[in-house]
């Protein structure tokens, strides 16, 4: 099955840590953006999904997709189903930020066929939310989750961030305990990433706030895995945990090399050996599509060796790991990684342990570089 990602590039305010493309206070561009987005989807009408596949997942990401009026989301979904063949009940996810939706919005989402929410909570500590530049409080986040439950959303994910400057294991534990008490089916726990271009990164590099302590962050990660496993969540990918049967199908498609198309400014696509990405400016995006041209900013074709490396790196992110045959005669290195507690082997497959997940990319690059 193929996946469709739709980038909604609108935000009330940019979060202090975020370097994804979005625009603040750009509501006047929403209608031209919807028109451009439908034009872009039309231009792929005869080429996507490829090879007779069907659309199995749709993901509205951002930015803050829940800032877009729900009527616009409905229009987009109706158009998508006219353009692309899909399975009978595709997974349809929308990212929601607390403080941008109410019971009526959520009820409309449910009515138009959205069956999965990804709620950007990030923390249940108000001081941490302020540091991150979030617009909601911990109480607003909890009320959004409870309202979504009452609306009928059974399949719901909560996004969290750990490893913040000055974050203690105690405050992180309280966030996780409160999260589990709300019974989401999916939890994503991401280590804070930052760079010098973001407000938070500038504060860290200027020594206005401390750099997160790496040893503490590692311990938080290991404790998180044990805690969520104890509460019935499967650690199925480096940063993702799910109740049985509730993995995110869309993201799992990324990690298992399924084709996906990205629509919207800055969106990326992967179809066969082709990788391409759109312009990262909404004005350029709208202008190019007004001329019925694709807004592609760059593209590449990956060769056989790159394909194998990509599959290895993505496969080692998942609980299931990769086939032992992918590494040919490098079993001696596998044995060393097993002895180091970073990898496990089960018949004809190898996978990383929880501690090994911390070094997933490094392990994949190391394995790929070894001589046959």
Residue, then its C-alpha position, 0 to 999 in steps of 0.5 A: x500500500x502507498x502513503x500520502x503525506x500532506x504538509x499544512x504549513x500554517x502555525x499560530x507561532x513557531x515553536x522554539x525548537x522547530x525547524x520544519x517549514x511553516x508560516x505564522x499569521x498567514x491565514x490569508x493564504x489558506x484558500x490559495x493554498x487549498x487551490x494549489x494543493x488540489x492542483x498538485x494532487x491532480x498532476x499526479x493523477x496518472x502516476x500515483x500510486x505506482x504499479x497498481x497499488x492503492x492508497x492505504x494511509x493519508x497523513x496531514x502534518x505540519x505546521x499545524x494542520x488543525x489551524x486549517x478550517x475543518x471544511x477545508x480538510x473535508x474538501x481536500x479529502x473528497x478531492x483525494x478520494x476522487x483522484x487516487x484509488x484507495x483501500x476501503x478504510x485507509x488510515x487517515x491521521x491529522x496532527x492536532x495541537x491542543x488549543x486549536x480545536x474544540x469538540x465541534x472541530x473534532x466531531x467534524x473530523x470524525x464525520x468526514x472520515x479522519x480515524x486517527x489523531x496525533x496530538x502534539x502534547x510534548x509535555x505535561x509540565x507548564x514550565x517545559x511547554x513555555x520553554x518549547x514555545x507551545x501555545x497550550x497548557x498541560x490542562x488544555x492538552x488533557x482536556x483535548x485528549x478527553x474530548x477526543x475520546x468522547x467524540x469517538x476517537x479510539x485510535x489516538x497518538x500522543x507526541x512527547x519530547x524528552x531531553x530538554x535543558x534542565x529537565x529532570x527525570x522526575x518531571x519526565x516521569x510525571x509526564x509519562x505517568x499522566x500520558x499513560x493515565x489518559x490511555x492513548x493507543x500510541x505514544x511517540x517519545x522523541x529526544x529533543x533535537x535542535x540547531x542554531x537556526x531555532x530560538x531554542x538552539x540559539x539560547x543553548x549555543x549562547x549558553x543562556x540555557x544548558x545543553x541537555x546532559x547526554x548521559x541523563x538523556x540516555x537514561x531517560x530513553x532506557x527508562x521510558x522503554x521499560x516503563x511503557x513496555x510495563x504498561x502494555x506498549x510495544x516498543x516497535x520503533x526507536x521513538x514509537x510505542x503502541x498498544x497491540x494493533x495500533x502502530x501508525x501504519x503511515x509511518x510504518x510505511x516509511x520504515x518498510x520502503x513503501x512508496x509515498x507522495x508528499x504534497x505541499x511546500x517542503x514535502x518529500x516523496x519516495x517512489x521506487x528509486x526516485x526521491x524528490x522534494x518540493x519548494x520550501x516557500x508557500x508563495x513559490x509553491x502557489x505561484x508554480x502551481x498556478x502555472x500547472x507545473x509541479x513545485x519540485x525543488x530537487x530530486x535524485x535517483x538512488x543506486x543499488x548500494x544506496x538502496x541497500x543502505x537505506x533499507x538497512x538504516x530504516x529496517x534497524x529502526x524497527x523492532x523486527x530488524x532486518x533479514x540476516x541475508x542483507x549483511x551477507x557474510x558479516x556475521x562475525x560483526x553481528x556476534x560482536x554486537x550481540x556480545x556488546x548488548x546492542x543486537x539480538x539474533x533470531x533464526x534468520x533475522x537480526x534486530x537492535x536491542x533498546x540500547x542498540x536503538x540509541x546507535x541505530x544509524x551508526x550501526x547501519x553505516x558500520x555494517x554497510x562499510x564492512x568488506x564482504 
